[in-house]
Each structure stands twice: as structure tokens, then as C-alpha cells.
Amino acid sequence: MKKALFASLLAIVVSTPLTAATAFTDAKDAVTYRQAAFQLIRHNMADINEMIKGEVTYDAARVQKRADALVLVTTLPWEAFQVAGTEQGGGDAKADIWKNLDDFLQRGEKLAADATVLQAAAQSGDTSQVRRAFGNFARNCKACHDNYKQ
């Protein structure tokens, strides 16, 4: 599973520059893209969360790998919300996103910044720093869900 997740992430990273100009030819493509990006965020976040909670053995190298991935994937979904028609695209997105798009996009930037702090905490090797940084990351994620996800 780890190899498959890594391969998927690598495929996105490698193909993004090639497809960025055509990735959002219509709203449906943009919705699919943003949902895939959020799944990558969720998977990486869940793995760190399970280690912090003690549900699985804490592995500092794996936390680092997940934090590194989060730095990238937290930058991906936001532009896909700016494609005309995506507000009609379905999924769990509330209409409030498009009513407050600037706030929503700022929250996305904050999530990406929080991922960078988490990455630095993981690099430090200090579990308490990782816990704090992950807590801030998770709270920001939840706050956005509270406002913008059904």
C-alpha cells in the first residue's frame, strides 16, 4: 500500500507540469482533481495521526515521509475550486466556498504553511514538536471542514 500511495503521489508530481494547462478543461475534471488531492491529504494525515495516537508504532522516518508528502499535496486542490462551474460539481463542498472564496483560499494557504511547520518538526526528531505541529495542522483542517464541507 505504501508503494502504491508513493507511486500515485509521484505520478501526480511528475505529470502536473505537463497537464496543468489542460487539467481543468471542464468543471468535472477540476472536481475530480481536487477530490483526489484531498484523498492524498487524508491518507498522509491519517497515517501520522495513528502513530501519534499510538494506534500503530511511531516511526520517525515514516512521519517524515508523510510530512514531506503533505507539504506538496496541500498545495494542490485550491486552484481547482476556481474553475467555472465547479460549484455545481457535487461532492461535499458547501456553496459557502464560492461565496467566501478568498477566505477559503487563505485557509488553503494556511494549511500548506502548517504542513511546512509539520515537516520541520518531523525533521527535528522531537516527538513533542511533531504532536504540536500536527495538532495545529489538524485543527486548521477541521476548521475549514466546519465551514466549508458538508
N, C-alpha and C positions, 0 to 999 in steps of 0.2 A: 504494500500500500504506500509506503514511504517513497519507493522508487516511482510509482505511478504519479503520486502527487508532485514530486520533483520534476518528472518528465512533463507533466501538464504545465507547471509553472514555467519551466524552461521554454516550452513551445510558445507560451504567451509572450515571454520576454523576447524571444528571437523573432517572432512573427509580427509583433506590434509595429515596429517601424515600417515594415513592408505593407501592412494592411491599414495603417492609421488613416490614410487618405480615403479609403473606401469602406472602412469598417462599419460606418453608420450610413449606409445608403438609404435606410429607412428606419422608422421607429422600432420595428420589431427586432432588427439587428442590434440596435442600441440597448433595448431591454434585455435581450439575451446576453449581451456582453456584460452589462452591469450586474446581472444576476450571477453570472459565472465569477466575476470579480469578488462579489460578496461571499460566495461559497468558499473561495480560496482564503479570504479573510477569516471566515468562520472556522475552517479546518485548522488553520495555523493557530488561531486563538484558543480553540478548544484543547489542542494538544498541550499548550503551555498551561492552561487552566487546570487540566487534570494533574499535571506534575506539581503545580503549586498547592493544590488541594491534597496531595498525597495519594490520589487515586491510582497513580502509576509512579514508578520510580523516577525521581528527579534526575534528569540527565542534562548537565550544563551544556554539552555540545548540541544536543537536540533543541534546547531552549534557544541557543544562539542561532541555529539554523532557522527555526520558526520566526524569531525576531527579525532576522535578515530578510526573510520572505515577506513579512508584514511591512517592512519599510517599502518594498516595491509594490505589493498588491494594494496597499491603502491609497496609492496614488491613481489607481486605475478607474474606478467606477464613475467618478464625478462628471467627466465630460459627457458621458452617455446620458446624463439627465438633461442636457442642454440641446438635445436633438428634437426638432419639431415633431410633435405627435407622441412623444414618449409618455406624456401624462395620460394617454389613453391606452398604454401598453399592458396594463394589468399588473399582476404581481401584488406585493404587499405595500407598495409605495402609496402614501397618502397624497391627496391633492394639495395638501399644505406645502409640499416640497416646492411646487411651482409658484405658489403664492408668496413663498418666502425663500426663493432660490438663493439669494445672496447669503442668508443665514445658513442655509443647508450646505452650500459650498464652503463656507467658512468652517463649519463643523467638520467637513471632509478634510480640509487643510489641517485642522487641529488634530484629527485622528492620525494623519500622516506624521505630524510633528511628534505626537505621543509615541508612535511606532519607532521613531528615531531615538527617543529617550529610552524606550524599552531595549532597543538594540545596544545602546551604550551600557545600560545596566547589565545586560547579558554578557557583554564583553568584560565587565568588571569582575565577573565571577561571584559577586556578592548576592546571595540569595535574597537577603532583605531588600536590596535595591531593586532586584527583579520583581519581587512582590509589590513594592510600592509603584514602580513604573507600570506594571501590568494592571494594577488596580486603577490607576489613572486612565490608562488606555480603555479598560473595560467600562469604567463609569462614563467616559465620553461616548463610547459606542452605545451604551444603554440610553443615555440622554437623547441621542439622535433618534434611536428607535422609539422612545417615548413620544417624541414629537412628530416623527415622520414615517413611521412604519405601522401598518395595521396589525 
